């Protein structure tokens, strides 16, 4: 057995790649990428978002999110508008095409859920909680530590 099969990090990497590939295949007929789908799902469920809150929610920095939103706006998936009260704040809403895709893409979560091979919603919820804990603890483990005094 290859040593990578015994590594948590490799198992997570392989599962992530397989999941992303499944989304890529499912979204391809609509010309959507997985990050674009995540933006749309967030807007459909959470409603209008500022660019900042969207970036926080999706864990994307502005250097990644801004070009993504620009391409989505060109395709009428979203609209961006500066707030008149504070032009530094940009609000993102779904465009006409973005709204119409909600019904067309409604079966994707179920197809992905079936693809996990998990027996039920409780097992899926437990996996999600485990992965969220892992994300939090890995962020904490990767946080910079202060250098020892005198260095």
C-alpha positions in Angstrom: 0.0 0.0 0.0 1.5 3.4 -0.9 2.4 5.6 2.0 0.1 8.3 0.8 -2.9 6.0 1.5 -2.1 6.4 5.2 -2.0 10.2 5.2 -5.0 12.2 6.3 -3.9 15.1 4.1 -3.7 13.0 1.0 -7.1 11.4 1.6 -8.6 14.9 2.0 -6.8 16.1 -1.2 -8.0 13.1 -3.2 -11.6 13.5 -1.9 -11.6 17.2 -2.7 -10.3 16.6 -6.2 -12.9 13.9 -6.8 -15.7 16.1 -5.5 -14.5 19.1 -7.5 -14.4 16.9 -10.7 -17.9 15.7 -10.0 -19.1 19.4 -9.8 -17.1 20.3 -12.9 -18.9 17.5 -14.9 -22.3 18.4 -13.6 -21.9 22.2 -14.1 -20.3 22.0 -17.5 -23.6 22.0 -19.5 -24.3 25.5 -18.1 -20.7 26.8 -18.6 -20.3 27.3 -14.8 -17.3 26.7 -12.7 -17.5 25.3 -9.2 -16.6 28.7 -7.6 -19.2 30.4 -9.7 -21.8 27.8 -8.5 -20.7 28.5 -4.9 -21.3 32.3 -5.4 -24.8 31.6 -6.8 -25.7 29.2 -4.0 -24.7 31.7 -1.4 -26.7 34.5 -3.1 -29.7 32.2 -3.5 -29.7 31.1 0.1 -28.3 34.1 2.0 -29.6 36.9 -0.3 -27.6 39.9 -1.5 -24.1 40.1 -0.2 -21.3 42.6 0.0 -18.1 41.5 -1.8 -16.4 41.4 1.6 -19.1 39.2 3.2 -19.1 36.9 0.1 -15.3 36.6 0.3 -15.5 35.8 4.0 -18.3 33.3 3.5 -16.5 31.5 0.7 -13.0 32.0 2.1 -11.8 33.8 -1.0 -9.6 36.8 -1.1 -10.5 39.9 -3.2 -7.8 39.0 -5.7 -9.6 35.8 -6.5 -13.2 37.0 -6.0 -13.1 40.2 -8.0 -12.1 38.6 -11.4 -14.6 35.8 -10.7 -17.4 38.3 -10.1 -16.4 40.3 -13.1 -16.8 37.2 -15.4 -20.1 36.3 -13.7 -21.4 39.8 -14.3 -20.5 39.7 -18.0 -22.6 36.5 -18.2 -25.5 38.1 -16.3 -25.1 35.7 -13.4 -24.7 38.5 -10.9 -24.8 42.3 -10.7 -22.4 44.4 -8.7 -23.4 47.9 -7.4 -21.5 50.4 -5.3 -23.5 51.7 -2.3 -24.4 55.3 -2.7 -23.8 55.8 1.1 -20.3 54.3 0.9 -18.8 53.7 -2.5 -16.1 51.5 -1.0 -18.9 48.9 -0.4 -20.0 46.8 -3.4 -23.2 44.8 -3.2 -23.6 41.6 -5.2 -27.0 40.4 -6.4 -28.1 37.7 -8.7 -28.6 38.6 -12.4 -31.5 37.4 -14.5 -29.6 34.4 -15.7 -28.3 33.7 -12.2 -31.9 33.6 -10.9 -33.1 31.3 -13.7 -30.4 28.8 -13.0 -31.6 28.2 -9.5 -34.4 25.9 -10.7 -32.2 24.3 -13.5 -29.4 23.4 -11.0 -31.8 22.3 -8.2 -30.9 18.6 -8.6 -27.1 19.1 -8.1 -27.0 18.9 -4.3 -28.9 15.6 -4.4 -26.6 14.2 -7.0 -23.6 15.2 -5.0 -25.1 13.8 -1.8 -25.7 10.5 -3.6 -22.1 10.6 -4.8 -20.7 10.7 -1.3 -21.9 7.2 -0.5 -23.0 8.3 2.9 -26.1 6.4 4.2 -28.2 9.4 5.3 -28.4 13.1 6.1 -27.2 12.5 9.7 -24.0 10.9 8.4 -23.5 13.8 6.0 -24.1 16.3 8.8 -21.5 14.6 11.0 -18.9 14.6 8.2 -19.5 18.3 7.6 -19.1 19.0 11.4 -15.8 16.9 11.4 -14.5 18.8 8.4 -15.4 22.2 9.8 -13.6 21.3 13.1 -10.6 20.1 11.0 -10.6 23.4 9.1 -10.7 25.5 12.3 -7.9 23.5 14.0 -5.7 23.5 11.0 -6.1 27.3 10.7 -5.1 27.5 14.3 -2.1 25.1 13.8 -0.9 27.1 10.9 -1.2 30.5 12.7 2.2 32.2 13.0 3.9 31.9 16.3 5.9 34.7 17.8 9.6 34.2 17.7 11.4 33.5 21.0 12.7 36.5 22.8 16.0 37.7 21.5 15.6 36.4 17.9 
